[in-house]
Amino acid sequence: MAQSAAEMPERANQTHPTNQSHLANQTQRANQSHRAGETYRRIAVTKLCGAAGAEIDGVDLSQAIDAETVAEIRRAFLENCVIAFRGQDLAPERQIAFTEIFGKVEQHPLYRGNAIEGFPDILVLEHKAGQFINGKNDIWHSDITFSETPPLGSVLHCRAVWEGYADTMFANQYLAFEALSEPLKRLFDGMTAEYDAALLRTLNNSQNYNAPMGAIPPPVVHPVVRTHPETGRKALFVNCAYTTRLLGVTAEESKRLLDFLYAHCTRPDFVYRHRWRVGDVVMFDNRCLLHYVVQDHPFDMHRRMHRTTASGDRPF
Ligand SMILES: [Fe+2]
């Protein structure tokens, strides 16, 4: 029998209670963000999409930044997870100084090739002549979660790209956790998982233009749902690049539950897709995001990113 239009919204609500609470949470956050945005005095903050991302205007990162501007940039970062500055031209030492706003700068524990000469803290991620130096990154992941203390986040300064190709996608893992039903939140919150770098080494060492990786650190255990140390919000924390198994369940249960989580946590509803321009400086929060580099570019496109990384805490 045909359903009347008046019935449909009510039935939809009954069928998808979590979507309703998810949307209510989004509305609440959008309102909070809007109100917070009114208080920015030194920078202009423009949201790039509902899931994550904001463009910051009014700052020249090649110059020293005053304390009030730094505080506003940090607040915009925590509210939006990804912040993008356009049209920047940073010398290596200025990129390092900007990264230090967020935390102590650290080098990648395993990648050793293709750093900037004289600046080992700046890793060059590059696609040139069909070769991906230091990672292709077409896999959803958060960086270096095989470490006991994964990074807080990274700064990417785009030095070469063909605009419209090789975008980076960021998936908001606060939203991914909040969109779960209450029973599944209870199931995963408190569960732990194992993470290791074996897949990274295999991928790296299958590409003969990368510096080969030898020994990798032993696996580590992290929570499946972590609490962000600065915002206090909970975020899903598994990723298919480094998470190898859930602990405390059978191998079959682990596989099926992880497959579910990997499909869930990268839903388009949670994703901001950054379209790169030369001169972009993007800082992303590795504690509450996954990211993925889209492989849609021609063979001869040159893409070059200068990456610096701020160190993070042990997840809890
Ligand atoms: Fe990455």
Residues whose N, C-alpha, C, O or C-beta is under 5 A from the ligand:
A	BS01	LIG	D143
